[in-house]
Amino acid sequence: MTGSTPPLLFLDVDGPLIPFGATRHELPEGYPAYTAARVPRAAAANPLITRIDPALGPRLLALPCALVWATTWMSDANDCIAPWLGLPELPVVDWPDSADVDQADGLHWKTRPLLDWADGRPFAWIDDEITDRDRAWLAARHPGRAFPHRIDPRYGLTDQDLAALDRWLRRHPG
């Protein structure tokens, strides 16, 4: 990818990185459990952070893309989650006011702002609320390639999800 701009990877937190709803027995084998003694000070403010597998950090950094927070955590993702994952400070999508978000057409409220933020660049987007409507809308309007990938919030980002992202990102360099 020398001389080119890598594709973006928009990262949602709740659901994709912080799994919800699965019992400990339903979580992928080897899913770690962390004790409070191992939680960095920035993460201690929110107990949900310990549900994030810190091994995801190096795996996300290994993907051929530019990582961007696309979460309602906003800059808190850099303060709390990035250190837990060993990530550098990442750009953060600044969401419009809720009054400016028109959801009458069934799109996820993030879809339009992410398309604008990408500004024509290829991008992947992981979120637990992506629908076929979002995929079709992006395919019809985005001049570059887009890979809106729904993550099952019970399990969060899995090996299979990471493999799918890696394949797509390598097929669609910037």
VENVENQUI-V330781 format. One record per run of one state. SS is the DSSP state (@ for helix, = for strand, . for the rest). FROM is the first residue (numbers start at 1). TO is the last residue. If there is no record, write none. Layout:
ss: {SS	SS}
from: {FROM	FROM}
to: {TO	TO}
//
This chain:
ss: {.	=	.	=	.	=	.	@	.	@	.	@	.	@	.	=	.	@	.	=	.	@	.	@	.	=	.	@	.	=	.	@	.}
from: {1	7	12	14	15	18	19	36	39	41	45	47	52	55	62	65	70	76	86	91	93	98	101	111	119	123	128	132	142	146	151	159	172}
to: {6	11	13	14	17	18	35	38	40	44	46	51	54	61	64	69	75	85	90	92	97	100	110	118	122	127	131	141	145	150	158	171	174}
//
